[in-house]
Amino acid sequence: MKATLSQLLAPLLTLLLAAGVAWWWYANMEKRWEAQVEMSEQAVKNPMLAATRLLTRHRHAVTSEETLSRALTKPLPSGTLILAGNSGVMTMPQVRRLLDWVARGNTLIASPLWEGEEDPQVDRPANGEPAASKRVSPFRRNAAPGDPLGKYFGVKLVAALRPDQICRRTGLTAERDAPKEAQKMTYIDCVASITLPDGTYPLRLDVSGAKLGSRPDTSEMLFSDDDADAVRVFEHGKGRVVFVAQNYFQNANLQSYDHAELLLGLADLNQEATAILIVQRPDVPTWYAALWATAPLCVATLAVALLLWAWAAVRSFGPRLPEPDLARRSLLEHVNASSRWLWKTGKGRLILLAAAREATEKILLRRLPDLQKLPPQQKIELLAQQSKLTPADLDAALLNVASPRPAEFTRQIRTLQRLRKQFERA
């Protein structure tokens, strides 16, 4: 009996060992299918694709524009405008256009500009662990122009957590399961609660990255979440301006908490117009685009004036001149060219007349020395008696300025020449 039991025990142990090895092999070495979540090409290109399809399913006419400046080139549709990637980056003319559109009974959804010391979406990893080093937020680097829309209503974005705080992560059984560095920090619930005007129950929203803060001159809110950290709604004219702490409606955030219900609730604030316009990203137009959008008539007028000036300048140059003759020119041609040049210049006539008068005065001083002692009028009368020239011609030649008219200027030179010839022979 004992021999039989020992003979059966060895094969039994061997069988159990083989079964254990086989189980370990299939448990660890067998290939298994695991689901991996990947975004489609359309979702990568359109961060608001899920929100667009959700709104379309609830009978909203949804359109999309790439940038805000492109959307403002044509009339905005009545309804709701969502600035998906705005973050407070816009110009004052754009803000005035949007506020005028809101005052007519429409709804604007946007986010203010970040003005905290750190950007939690940049400085804090997604797993909730504290950041090892600080980095300057790109929104803070671009915050120099300011946030005109946020300043108008007195809203800004600030850090949701202090440096010693951390959000509780879903999926952890206890805070002791967190990393050792995070166990020393204070855990808080980064969740906001809001009940919309027509809602029957509160909606839960994420405020782990940033929250809404107030400026000194903040406006009175129409409604908000319990702590005014995630959503603030302001009344402007007949419409509403909604500020959210982050873009709850992009593909990665829409499925979290009650963000989808918040989107539908905000879209239903405007019951008369159900159209939705989504602006994908912010942009500040270039100086020439802003100039054309602000004063197209002035730009067009200036362009036409420049074209006319260029056309007139090209015509004044005329055709190309023939090649000059390199042969030696006569002295008379040089005299004629010098005379023409002196005549065209303003001082040329003065120089010619002054030279002729100087030569004539020298001859008169040598021939009639007492003539220089007489007054100008008596001098003209004496020369008229001796030279048989009219007093008017003598007065024009000796006393008047050089005439701009060719005939009168020629008469002045001819009169001086006749005086010089007459008294040279005397």
Secondary structure, 3 states (H helix, E strand, C coil): CHHHHHHHHHHHHHHHHHHHHHHHHHHHCCCCCCCCCCCCHHHHHCCCHHHHHHHHHCCCCEEEEEEHHHHCCCCCCCEEEEECCCCCCCCHHHHHHHHHHHHCCCEEEECCCECCCCCHHHHCCCCCCCCCCCCCCHHHHCCCCCCHHHHHHCEEEEECCCCCEEECCCCCCCHHHCCHHHHCCEEECCEEEECCCCCCCCEEEECCCEEEEECCCCCCCCEECCCCCCEEEEEECCEEEEEECCCCCCHHHHCCCCHHHHHHHHHCCCCCCCEEEEEEECCCCCHHHHHHHHCHHHHHHHHHHHHHHHHHHHHHHCCCCCCCCCCCCCHHHHHHHHHHHHHHCCCHHHHHHHHHHHHHHHHHHHHCHHHHHCCHHHHHHHHHHHHCCCHHHHHHHHCCCCCCCHHHHHHHHHHHHHHHHHHHHC
